[in-house]
Amino acid sequence: MTFLSVENLSKSFGLKTLFEGITFGISKGDKTALVAQNGTGKSTLLKVLAGIEPADGGEVMVQNNIRIGFLEQEPELNPALTIREYIAEGNSEMMSVVEEYEKATNAQAEDFSNQTQERFMRASERMDAINAWDYEQRMEQILNKLNITTLDQSIASLSGGERKRVALAFVLLDEPDLLILDEPTNHLDVDMIEWLEEYLVRSKVTLFMVTHDRYFLDRVCNHILEMDAGKLYHHKGNYSYFLQKRAEREEVERTEIAKAGQLLKMETEWMRRQPKARTTKSKSRIDAFYDTKEKATSKKEEQEMELGISMKRIGGQVLELEKISKQYGDNVILDEFSYSFKKGEKIGIIGKNGVGKSTFLKIITGEEEADEGEIKTGQTIEYGHYRQQGIEVDENLRVIDVIKEVASVITLADGKQISASQFLEHFMFTADLQYTPVHKLSGGEKRRLGLMMVLIKNPNFLILDEPTNDLDLTTLQKLEEFLDSFGGCLVIVSHDRFFMDRLVDHYFVFEGDGVIRDHHGTYMEYRKLKEMEEAEKKQQSRTGKSNPKPEKKKKAPEKSKDKLSFTERKSFNKLEKEIADLEEKKSTIEAELGSGDLTHDELREKSELYAELTDEIDEKTMTWLEMSERA
């Protein structure tokens, strides 16, 4: 059964066409994800399907009696209500039926008359009709999983992330036939995302959503709808299947365009001889020429984000934290935490919402003071801090003016200097978009602008707090490539497990009460480790005593040390190339030192750099030798 169908749907904002002639259907049981670049109207399309915004043309047809639930990317809730009132008001029918059943039950207990029995029977039938028997149980479960515990808290006092979670809880509680979700994993911690994954996989609800979370998308969806260059492509399968088929399609398109280009040369020569379109054959050839020309020139001008910044060289000292402690009231964030950051280190930070991840980042950069402990920052360190809430600028300003307020000329990694306008083009801001007010940008476009505001300052210690929210998959891949090759230190807080596993060397896991675990391995390896620990605790609580054979626990770590972990294998494969690159730099500096062409200051600077390179090569070589024995 088709729940919803769309025919020739079109929508524009001013002169900008978001989509045109879109046609597709959503069938019962489908779990579909929409994939497209930022600014192509994904969120707008969802609002049109949900009946919140009108289309300019075309038609949206919904099967009779199909109930639609919609979660917006930035939900607008009534600030005058409490969370309890919001949920009760939205589920007014469900709540009124439950309340009537409770009243009928109480009335029957007090007076077992025919009238009260009839009232009880009617209430029971209503409960059956709308499946309200387990409503309160489901409400308690969903609210707890999304960390919504104080139902009498006012909507006005909630942060944007808390409002998103309240809106998500409401739409799940409503149990619609068709669920439309716009970036449902934004503002959720990893535990919440994994719970939501399981909930949607087990649920019989029909789903249509936009998400950038590739693990989530891969596990939940069985149908990918790709919107590319105004065309729709259907992929019956998960995200991995979609990537394979898209690559195959693009390769076929490139081959066809290349063949058409070769044919066009011959057809052009024939046209230059000015054929007389008198015969059917001549007319057919002329028509074929224009078809070939259209095909040969149909190559998409794919706009890709090009990231490259001039980074200040990192000296011997990076950042040292010595016995850092921080708490708010009874909430302990850090408890005598010590760590010494190394050059080029990439660390991921994970943990539940509210355990202090963002506070930790602020302590690193000096925006917030620790209660106790000492922080030593290297003299050459330049921080770049991308915040979860995005940029704070006058949204009436044009994009180009926002950038020019920071710098009119920008230096790239290769030393080339470009204008603010050219720098914007590197981040996929076309000439038209550069003169657009910030408030008219999409969520993903604002995120890209925020990244620009950080990178334009050429940091060598980059801190990213939830950088992936609202970014499309293409932009995410380009950001990953840049961060993978970034030579400075990198600290990332993100709920995107795919993004983190690809980039980081190890994780700081904030487990609460000031406990921070340093985990070397992938996120999934950490989850398996936690499951084993929790199973062991349950076993101990059942037996009422500790593990009778503690020596077995000692053997496991020793065995794991014989092998390289996932992250260590990744580092080991990179080390040989890194050492070779450093040796090449060292040889270049040796030649410069022996040339006799350097000034006194240049000679001193090159000598210091030579010494640092020698130390770094020795350190990496020792690490490589140790790893090679274990490999």
C-alpha positions in Angstrom: 0.0 0.0 0.0 1.3 3.5 -0.9 1.0 5.8 2.1 2.1 8.9 0.3 2.8 9.8 -3.3 4.3 13.0 -4.8 3.8 14.1 -8.4 5.8 16.9 -10.2 6.5 18.7 -7.0 8.3 22.1 -7.3 9.4 24.7 -4.8 11.4 27.9 -5.1 12.6 30.7 -2.8 12.8 33.9 -4.8 14.9 33.2 -7.9 16.4 30.1 -6.4 14.8 26.8 -7.5 15.1 24.2 -4.7 13.5 21.3 -6.6 11.4 20.9 -9.7 9.3 18.0 -11.1 9.9 15.7 -8.2 7.9 12.4 -8.3 8.1 9.5 -5.9 6.1 7.3 -3.5 6.4 6.0 0.0 5.0 2.5 0.6 3.9 0.9 3.9 6.9 -0.5 5.8 9.5 1.5 3.8 12.3 3.1 5.8 13.6 5.7 3.4 16.4 8.3 3.7 16.7 11.3 1.5 20.3 12.2 0.5 21.2 15.5 -1.1 23.6 18.4 -0.7 23.0 21.3 1.6 20.9 24.1 0.1 18.9 21.8 -2.2 15.8 22.0 -0.1 15.7 18.7 1.9 14.1 20.3 5.0 11.7 22.3 2.8 10.6 19.1 1.0 9.9 17.4 4.4 7.8 20.4 5.5 5.8 20.2 2.2 5.2 16.4 2.7 4.1 17.1 6.3 1.6 19.8 5.1 3.4 22.6 6.9 4.6 24.5 3.8 2.8 24.7 0.4 4.4 23.6 -2.8 4.7 26.0 -5.8 3.5 23.2 -8.1 2.6 19.5 -8.2 0.7 17.5 -5.7 1.2 15.5 -2.5 -1.4 12.7 -2.0 -1.8 10.9 1.3 -3.8 7.7 1.7 -7.0 8.1 3.7 -6.7 7.8 7.5 -2.9 7.8 7.4 -1.5 9.8 10.4 1.8 11.6 9.8 4.2 12.6 12.6 6.9 15.2 11.8 10.0 16.1 13.7 11.5 19.4 12.4 15.2 20.1 12.4 14.7 23.1 14.8 11.3 22.4 16.5 9.3 25.4 17.7 7.5 24.6 20.9 5.1 26.8 22.9 7.3 28.4 25.6 4.3 29.0 27.8 3.8 25.3 28.5 5.7 22.8 30.7 7.0 19.5 29.1 4.0 17.7 30.7 1.5 20.1 29.3 3.1 20.0 25.8 2.9 16.2 25.6 -0.6 16.1 27.1 -1.8 18.9 24.7 -0.3 17.2 21.7 -1.7 13.8 22.6 -5.1 15.2 23.8 -7.2 12.3 22.4 -4.9 9.6 23.9 -4.6 11.4 27.3 -8.4 12.0 27.5 -9.1 8.3 26.8 -6.6 7.2 29.5 -8.0 9.7 32.0 -11.6 8.5 31.2 -10.6 4.9 31.7 -9.0 5.7 35.1 -12.2 7.5 36.2 -14.4 4.7 35.0 -12.3 2.2 36.9 -12.5 4.2 40.1 -16.3 4.7 39.6 -16.8 0.9 39.1 -14.8 0.2 42.3 -17.0 2.5 44.3 -20.4 1.6 42.7 -20.8 -1.6 40.8 -24.0 -0.6 39.1 -25.1 -1.2 35.5 -24.4 2.4 34.7 -20.8 2.3 35.9 -20.2 -1.1 34.2 -21.4 0.3 30.9 -19.1 3.3 31.4 -16.2 1.0 32.1 -16.9 -1.1 29.0 -17.1 2.0 26.8 -13.8 3.2 28.2 -12.1 -0.2 27.7 -13.3 -0.3 24.1 -11.9 3.2 23.5 -8.6 2.0 25.0 -8.6 -0.9 22.6 -9.4 1.2 19.6 -6.4 3.6 20.0 -4.0 1.1 21.6 -3.7 3.2 24.7 -3.1 0.4 27.3 0.7 0.7 27.4 0.8 4.5 26.8 2.1 5.5 30.2 4.7 2.7 30.2 5.9 3.8 26.7 5.9 7.4 27.7 8.1 6.7 30.8 10.5 4.5 28.7 10.9 7.0 25.9 11.3 10.0 28.1 13.9 8.2 30.3 15.9 7.1 27.3 16.0 10.7 26.0 17.0 12.0 29.4 13.8 13.9 30.0 13.1 13.5 33.7 11.7 16.8 35.0 8.2 17.0 33.3 7.2 20.2 35.1 10.1 22.1 33.6 9.0 25.0 31.4 9.7 24.8 27.6 11.1 28.4 27.8 13.9 27.2 30.1 15.1 24.4 27.7 18.1 24.6 25.4 17.7 23.9 21.7 19.0 20.4 22.1 16.5 19.7 25.0 13.6 21.0 22.9 14.6 18.7 20.0 14.6 15.7 22.4 11.2 16.7 23.8 9.8 17.0 20.3 11.3 13.6 19.3 9.7 12.0 22.4 6.3 13.5 21.5 6.4 12.3 17.9 7.4 8.8 18.9 4.7 8.6 21.6 2.1 9.6 19.0 2.9 6.4 17.0 1.9 7.8 13.6 1.6 5.6 10.5 4.2 7.6 8.6 7.1 9.2 10.6 9.0 12.1 8.9 12.3 13.0 10.7 14.7 15.8 9.9 18.1 15.1 11.4 16.8 13.1 14.3 20.3 12.4 15.8 21.2 16.0 16.3 21.6 16.8 20.0 21.5 13.2 21.0 24.4 11.5 22.7 25.6 8.1 21.4 23.6 6.0 23.9 20.4 7.8 22.8 21.2 7.3 19.1 21.8 3.6 19.6 18.5 3.3 21.5 16.7 5.2 18.7 18.3 2.9 16.1 16.9 -0.2 17.8 13.5 1.5 18.3 13.1 2.4 14.6 14.5 -1.0 13.4 12.0 -2.9 15.6 9.1 -0.5 14.9 6.6 -1.2 12.1 6.3 2.5 11.4 6.9 3.7 7.9 9.8 6.1 7.9 11.0 9.0 5.7 14.0 10.9 7.1 17.0 13.1 6.4 20.2 12.3 8.4 23.9 12.8 8.0 24.7 9.9 10.5 26.0 7.1 8.3 26.0 4.3 10.9 22.4 5.3 11.8 21.4 5.5 8.1 23.1 2.2 7.3 21.4 0.3 10.1 17.9 1.8 9.9 17.1 2.4 6.2 16.3 0.0 3.5 15.7 2.6 0.7 17.8 5.6 -0.2 16.3 8.4 -2.3 19.1 10.5 -3.8 18.4 14.0 -5.1 21.2 15.1 -7.4 21.2 17.9 -10.0 17.4 18.1 -10.0 17.0 14.3 -10.6 15.8 11.6 -8.2 17.6 8.2 -8.0 16.1 5.2 -6.1 18.4 2.7 -4.3 16.7 -0.3 -2.7 19.2 -1.1 0.0 21.1 0.5 2.8 23.7 3.3 2.7 26.6 1.0 1.8 24.6 -0.3 -1.2 23.8 3.3 -2.2 27.5 4.3 -2.2 28.3 1.4 -4.5 25.5 2.1 -7.0 26.1 5.8 -7.0 29.8 5.2 -7.9 28.8 2.8 -10.7 26.3 5.3 -12.1 28.8 8.2 -12.0 31.3 6.0 -13.8 28.8 5.1 -16.5 27.9 8.8 -16.9 31.6 9.8 -17.3 32.1 7.1 -19.9 29.0 8.2 -21.9 30.0 11.8 -21.8 33.6 11.0 -23.0 32.2 8.9 -25.9 29.7 11.7 -26.8 32.7 14.2 -26.8 34.5 12.1 -29.4 31.4 11.7 -31.5 30.8 15.5 -31.3 34.0 16.3 -33.0 33.0 14.3 -36.1 29.4 15.6 -36.0 30.7 19.2 -35.7 32.8 18.8 -38.9 29.8 17.5 -40.7 27.6 20.4 -39.5 30.3 23.0 -40.6 29.8 21.8 -44.1 26.3 23.3 -43.8 24.1 20.3 -44.7 20.8 21.1 -46.3 18.1 19.6 -44.1 16.0 18.6 -47.0 15.9 14.9 -46.7 14.6 12.8 -43.8 18.2 11.4 -43.4 19.7 14.9 -43.1 17.1 16.1 -40.6 17.7 13.0 -38.5 21.5 13.7 -38.6 21.0 17.3 -37.5 18.7 16.3 -34.6 21.3 13.7 -33.6 24.0 16.4 -33.6 22.1 18.5 -31.0 21.4 15.4 -28.9 25.1 14.5 -28.9 26.1 18.1 -28.1 23.8 18.2 -25.1 25.2 14.9 -23.9 28.8 15.9 -24.4 28.3 19.2 -22.5 26.2 17.7 -19.7 29.0 17.2 -17.3 28.0 18.4 -13.9 30.0 21.2 -12.4 30.4 19.5 -9.0 31.0 22.0 -6.3 33.3 20.5 -3.6 34.6 22.1 -0.5 38.3 22.7 -0.8 40.0 23.0 2.6 43.6 24.1 3.1 45.0 26.5 5.6 48.4 27.9 6.5 49.3 26.4 9.9 51.8 27.8 12.4 54.5 25.3 13.2 54.1 23.5 16.6 57.1 23.8 18.9 58.4 21.2 21.4 55.6 21.7 24.0 52.0 21.3 23.0 49.6 21.2 26.0 50.0 19.6 29.5 47.2 19.1 32.0 48.3 18.3 35.5 45.8 17.1 38.1 42.9 19.2 36.7 39.7 19.2 38.8 36.4 20.8 38.0 32.9 20.4 39.4 29.5 22.3 39.6 27.8 21.6 42.9 27.7 17.8 43.2 28.4 17.3 39.5 32.1 16.3 39.2 33.4 17.0 35.7 37.2 16.3 36.2 38.9 14.7 39.1 42.7 15.3 39.1 42.9 14.5 35.4 46.4 14.6 33.8 47.5 14.3 30.2 50.2 15.5 27.9 49.2 16.1 24.3 51.5 15.2 21.5 52.2 16.7 18.1 49.7 15.7 15.5 47.5 13.7 18.0 43.9 13.2 17.1 41.6 12.6 20.1 37.8 11.9 20.1 35.6 12.7 23.1 32.5 10.8 23.9 30.1 10.5 26.8 26.5 11.2 27.7 25.0 14.7 27.6 25.8 16.7 30.7 29.0 14.9 31.8 31.1 18.0 30.9 32.6 17.4 27.5 32.1 21.1 26.4 33.3 22.3 29.8 36.5 20.3 29.3 37.1 22.0 25.9 36.6 25.4 27.5 39.1 24.6 30.2 41.7 23.6 27.5 41.4 26.9 25.7 41.3 29.0 28.9 37.7 30.2 28.4 36.9 28.6 31.8 39.1 28.1 34.8 39.7 24.8 36.5 39.0 24.5 40.3 42.4 22.9 40.8 45.5 21.9 38.8 47.8 23.4 36.3 47.6 23.9 32.5 50.8 24.5 30.5 50.3 25.6 26.9 53.1 25.7 24.3 54.1 29.2 23.1 53.4 28.3 19.5 49.9 26.9 20.0 47.1 28.7 18.2 43.6 27.3 19.1 40.7 27.1 16.7 37.5 26.3 18.6 34.3 25.4 16.7 31.4 25.5 19.1 28.3 23.2 19.0 25.9 26.2 18.9 27.6 27.5 15.7 28.5 31.1 14.9 27.3 34.1 16.7 27.1 37.0 14.2 24.6 39.6 13.1 22.4 37.4 10.8 21.3 40.4 8.8 24.9 40.7 7.5 25.8 39.3 4.1 28.1 36.2 4.1 30.9 38.2 2.4 30.7 40.9 5.0 31.0 38.4 7.8 34.2 37.0 6.4 35.7 40.4 5.6 35.3 41.4 9.2 37.8 38.7 10.1 40.2 39.0 7.1 40.1 40.4 3.6 43.1 38.3 2.4 43.6 34.6 3.5 46.8 32.6 3.3 46.4 28.9 2.2 48.5 25.9 3.1 50.6 26.3 -0.1 51.4 29.9 0.8 49.1 31.3 -1.8 47.0 34.4 -0.8 43.4 34.7 -1.9 40.6 37.2 -1.4 37.7 36.7 1.0 35.4 36.0 -2.0 37.8 33.3 -3.4 38.0 31.7 0.1 34.2 31.5 0.2 34.2 29.7 -3.2 36.5 27.1 -1.6 33.7 26.4 0.9 31.0 26.1 -1.9 29.6 29.6 -1.5 28.8 30.8 -5.0 28.8 34.4 -6.0 25.1 34.7 -5.4 25.3 33.0 -2.0 28.1 35.3 -0.9 25.7 38.3 -1.0 22.9 36.4 0.8 22.1 37.5 4.4 23.1 34.9 7.0 19.6 34.3 8.2 18.6 33.0 4.8 21.2 30.3 4.8 20.3 26.6 5.4 21.5 24.9 8.6 24.3 23.2 6.7 25.4 26.4 5.0 25.6 28.1 8.4 27.7 25.2 9.6 30.1 25.7 6.7 30.4 29.4 7.4 31.1 28.6 11.1 34.0 26.3 10.0 35.4 29.0 7.8 35.4 31.5 10.7 37.6 29.0 12.7 39.9 27.9 9.9 40.5 31.5 8.6 42.6 32.1 11.8 45.1 29.3 10.8 45.0 27.3 14.0 47.4 24.5 14.8 45.3 23.0 17.7 41.8 22.4 16.4 38.9 21.8 18.7 35.6 20.8 17.1 32.4 20.5 19.2 29.7 18.6 17.2 31.0 19.8 13.8 28.9 17.3 11.7 25.4 18.5 12.7 23.4 19.6 9.6 26.3 18.9 7.1 25.4 16.9 4.0 27.3 13.7 3.3 29.5 15.2 0.5 30.7 18.0 2.8 31.3 15.5 5.6 33.5 13.4 3.4 35.6 16.5 2.3 35.9 17.6 6.0 37.1 14.1 6.9 39.7 14.2 4.2 41.0 17.6 5.4 41.1 16.6 9.1 42.8 13.3 8.2 45.7 15.3 6.6 45.6 18.1 9.2 49.1 18.3 10.7 48.2 19.9 14.0 46.5 18.6 17.1 42.8 17.7 16.8 40.2 17.2 19.5 36.7 16.3 18.4 33.4 15.9 20.3 30.8 14.2 18.1 28.0 11.7 18.3 28.8 10.6 14.7 30.5 7.3 15.3 31.6 6.8 11.6 33.2 10.3 11.6 35.1 9.6 14.8 36.3 6.1 14.0 37.8 7.3 10.7 39.7 10.2 12.2 40.8 9.7 15.9 43.8 7.9 17.3 42.0 7.2 20.6 39.0 8.3 22.7 38.6 10.1 26.0 35.4 8.5 27.3 33.6 10.7 29.9 31.9 8.1 32.1 30.6 10.5 34.7 31.7 11.5 38.3 35.0 12.8 37.0 36.0 9.4 35.5 37.7 9.7 32.1 38.8 6.4 30.3 41.5 6.6 27.7 40.3 4.0 25.1 42.6 3.0 22.3 40.3 1.4 19.6 37.1 2.0 17.7 33.9 3.1 19.2 32.3 -0.4 18.6 35.3 -2.0 20.4 34.6 0.3 23.4 30.9 -0.7 23.4 31.8 -4.4 23.4 34.2 -3.8 26.3 31.5 -2.0 28.3 29.0 -4.8 27.6 31.5 -7.4 28.9 32.1 -5.3 32.0 28.4 -4.8 32.7 27.7 -8.5 32.2 30.5 -9.3 34.7 29.0 -6.9 37.2 25.6 -8.5 36.9 27.2 -11.9 37.3 29.0 -10.8 40.5 25.8 -9.2 41.9 23.9 -12.5 41.3 26.6 -14.6 43.0 27.2 -12.0 45.7 30.9 -12.2 45.5 33.7 -11.2 43.2 35.2 -13.3 40.4 36.7 -16.4 42.0 39.4 -16.6 39.4 41.0 -13.1 39.2 44.1 -14.4 37.4 42.0 -14.9 34.2 41.3 -11.1 34.2 45.0 -10.5 34.1 45.6 -12.6 31.1 43.2 -10.8 28.8 45.1 -7.5 28.7 48.4 -9.4 28.2 46.9 -11.2 25.2 45.6 -8.0 23.7 49.1 -6.5 23.9 50.5 -9.2 21.6 48.4 -7.7 18.8 47.9 -4.2 17.5 44.5 -2.7 18.1 42.5 -1.2 15.2 43.7 2.3 15.9 47.4 1.1 16.3 47.2 -0.7 13.0 46.0 2.5 11.4 48.8 4.4 13.0 51.4 1.8 12.1 50.5 1.9 8.4 50.9 5.7 8.4 54.2 5.8 10.3 56.5 4.6 7.5 55.3 7.3 5.1 55.5 9.9 7.9 59.1 9.0 8.7 60.0 9.1 5.0 58.4 12.6 4.7 60.3 13.8 7.8 63.6 12.5 6.5 63.0 14.3 3.2 62.3 17.6 5.1 65.5 17.0 7.2 67.6 16.5 4.1 66.2 19.7 2.6 67.2 21.6 5.8 70.6 20.0 5.8 71.2 21.4 2.3 70.0 24.8 3.3 72.2 24.9 6.4 75.3 24.0 4.2 74.5 26.5 1.4 76.0 29.5 3.2 73.1 31.6 1.9 71.2 31.9 5.2 71.1 35.0 7.4 71.9 34.7 11.1 68.2 34.6 12.1 67.4 32.1 9.3 70.3 29.9 10.4 69.1 29.9 14.0 65.5 29.1 13.0 66.6 26.3 10.6 68.9 24.8 13.2 66.0 24.7 15.8 63.7 23.0 13.2 66.5 20.5 12.3 66.8 19.5 15.9 63.0 19.1 16.3 62.8 17.0 13.1 65.6 14.8 14.4 63.8 14.2 17.7 60.5 13.5 16.0 62.1 11.0 13.6 63.8 9.2 16.5 60.5 9.1 18.4 58.5 7.8 15.4 61.2 5.3 14.4 61.2 3.8 17.9 57.4 3.6 17.9 57.5 1.9 14.4 60.1 -0.6 15.6 58.0 -1.5 18.7 54.8 -1.8 16.6 56.6 -3.9 13.9 57.5 -6.5 16.6 53.9 -6.8 17.6 52.6 -6.8 14.0 
